[in-house]
């Protein structure tokens, strides 16, 4: 579409702010503000804008058509001439969004001779000066504002608009007058009226400097695959002008072209990177710690996926209401939370110190959609202060696993699968490193039931717990919902170290069983800890085979329990004799008597 002709004249507008070096205004009288025609409304609706009235719709249409923001004032609400000035500081401005904003001295406003702020320059118009159905005379603004100043005001006030978005990124100064002329033409066509000449104040920003472009540098970058004739044709089609002295004139709509390499990049981009031949080959580099961590993390993800778990990727911000769902690797104080200074919403106010809230929310969504067997995991980064906020912020990788609902989806072979429990999650954790013994050690972590630390071999790698039943009912989750959070750094180191390989045993083993009477409140982890401290080379394995208690006290004291273990003994170089097995077993029993309040039955 051709740009309409326009007439300009000097403007009485006073420019007293460095934010606006170039300002134009046009008075149009006798307009009739009303509904826009169907073609204009359909174009705005197609890009997601709501039609308002013909004048405002025209300014929005020009904004998206030519990239130049415009603004229309109701002339009846403007006293005298316009003034582009900086706010004196402390000035309160009521914007079109009906909010009040307190301005600083660095903020630029458009005002009239009465001193009233009519618009926040380059950002948003004022509520009291906008065009309404009763407007008959209007003033159309088209200007160019310094990008950095508009960006600073918009960011500080947290006030953005389509206009500020474009001015922050440097609108084309060469489009100020053509956009105004096109808008005037449409207003006269759709709203009627009579337009006065465009009044111009200030000077358009100086032309962009010339940029040199040499054939030598082009050959160096493209390896001689692009000729100078091709490059010249490409730059010309992009709107640049050859100055004839090895430099090119840059049009006002391309402020990003400031260096010779920028021009070469444009040429290569248009012609195609596939034209540049490969001149060097990549060289192998030693495997770094980051590579090992990535490989270990990917291996864990693939393993959990093979077990039927689905990977989640949740947002790194949580709400205050999700704090009860936290299952941190280390206890949290209030000062350990990293809170967002200006959150976009209440749901995104805290940087997550734990992955559990995200997994719990995802599981709740799945449960409400009818999922029966829910297995989720997430590998991600968590954030927290350490030392009650006295140390610096820290971020660290974590792997979280959630398991709830049925053990398996219902099928013709098993129409009512059993529900998963803590032992199913323990089996999952054990599968991550089957070569190392996994144990739970009870520890009160708050907010969860059956909480414990998770140990692989001698390493404390994380925590595990059961979500409180009251919280499960609130979220419509099965009551048996278990979660584990693991230190990914430690776990990746264990996984990347590889599993030790041992020969299959060549000689038979011999087992011994024992029934132990223990206090009812003695944790299984204490028995396992005592067994781990018994350094007998012939003892290969131990396994709990039964547990019995009687609350009535008839068969065993009510405060006691009977636990049966089976122990396997074997030697690598010979078949053990009975007396050797008995000696090792008696030594084990003696060790247990010293370590535990045990009575053998």
Secondary structure as GFF3:
##gff-version 3
##sequence-region A 1 601
A	DSSP	beta_strand	8	10	.	.	.	ID=ss1
A	DSSP	beta_strand	14	15	.	.	.	ID=ss2
A	DSSP	beta_strand	22	29	.	.	.	ID=ss3
A	DSSP	alpha_helix	38	46	.	.	.	ID=ss4
A	DSSP	alpha_helix	54	66	.	.	.	ID=ss5
A	DSSP	beta_strand	70	74	.	.	.	ID=ss6
A	DSSP	three_ten_helix	75	77	.	.	.	ID=ss7
A	DSSP	beta_strand	82	86	.	.	.	ID=ss8
A	DSSP	beta_strand	92	94	.	.	.	ID=ss9
A	DSSP	beta_strand	100	102	.	.	.	ID=ss10
A	DSSP	beta_strand	108	112	.	.	.	ID=ss11
A	DSSP	beta_strand	117	120	.	.	.	ID=ss12
A	DSSP	beta_strand	124	125	.	.	.	ID=ss13
A	DSSP	three_ten_helix	127	129	.	.	.	ID=ss14
A	DSSP	beta_strand	138	144	.	.	.	ID=ss15
A	DSSP	alpha_helix	147	157	.	.	.	ID=ss16
A	DSSP	alpha_helix	162	168	.	.	.	ID=ss17
A	DSSP	three_ten_helix	173	175	.	.	.	ID=ss18
A	DSSP	alpha_helix	176	191	.	.	.	ID=ss19
A	DSSP	beta_strand	194	195	.	.	.	ID=ss20
A	DSSP	beta_strand	198	202	.	.	.	ID=ss21
A	DSSP	beta_strand	211	212	.	.	.	ID=ss22
A	DSSP	alpha_helix	215	222	.	.	.	ID=ss23
A	DSSP	alpha_helix	228	237	.	.	.	ID=ss24
A	DSSP	beta_strand	241	242	.	.	.	ID=ss25
A	DSSP	beta_strand	247	249	.	.	.	ID=ss26
A	DSSP	alpha_helix	260	271	.	.	.	ID=ss27
A	DSSP	three_ten_helix	273	275	.	.	.	ID=ss28
A	DSSP	alpha_helix	289	306	.	.	.	ID=ss29
A	DSSP	beta_strand	310	311	.	.	.	ID=ss30
A	DSSP	beta_strand	317	318	.	.	.	ID=ss31
A	DSSP	three_ten_helix	320	325	.	.	.	ID=ss32
A	DSSP	three_ten_helix	334	336	.	.	.	ID=ss33
A	DSSP	beta_strand	338	339	.	.	.	ID=ss34
A	DSSP	three_ten_helix	346	348	.	.	.	ID=ss35
A	DSSP	beta_strand	350	351	.	.	.	ID=ss36
A	DSSP	alpha_helix	356	368	.	.	.	ID=ss37
A	DSSP	beta_strand	373	385	.	.	.	ID=ss38
A	DSSP	beta_strand	393	405	.	.	.	ID=ss39
A	DSSP	alpha_helix	422	432	.	.	.	ID=ss40
A	DSSP	beta_strand	438	442	.	.	.	ID=ss41
A	DSSP	beta_strand	448	456	.	.	.	ID=ss42
A	DSSP	beta_strand	459	467	.	.	.	ID=ss43
A	DSSP	alpha_helix	469	475	.	.	.	ID=ss44
A	DSSP	beta_strand	481	487	.	.	.	ID=ss45
A	DSSP	alpha_helix	488	496	.	.	.	ID=ss46
A	DSSP	beta_strand	510	519	.	.	.	ID=ss47
A	DSSP	alpha_helix	524	532	.	.	.	ID=ss48
A	DSSP	beta_strand	539	548	.	.	.	ID=ss49
A	DSSP	beta_strand	560	569	.	.	.	ID=ss50
A	DSSP	alpha_helix	578	595	.	.	.	ID=ss51
A	DSSP	beta_strand	599	600	.	.	.	ID=ss52
###
